[in-house]
């Protein structure tokens, strides 16, 4: 999640620590009638299986691409390192990063 614009691991923040701060989750990314490009990329790449880790991964990728529109694979892996996925492995998730990056830069993808 984002707390006052900073990416944090929600599991490490007590509710009392978030008191009075703006809390944004993956749900804040999508517009009412459409998904965010990162959310679309996760679906397209097949990077969504059980769904347990998906919100954290989506937020981490959205934050990464906001700061680095063309990340290297190493940068993407580092950005994802705080999230564990036991269903997909990370190949499809990294595919989603590449797809979202290309789309958000205006490339065909």
Order of alpha helices (4+ residues) and beta strands (2+ residues): beta-beta-alpha-beta-alpha-alpha-alpha-alpha
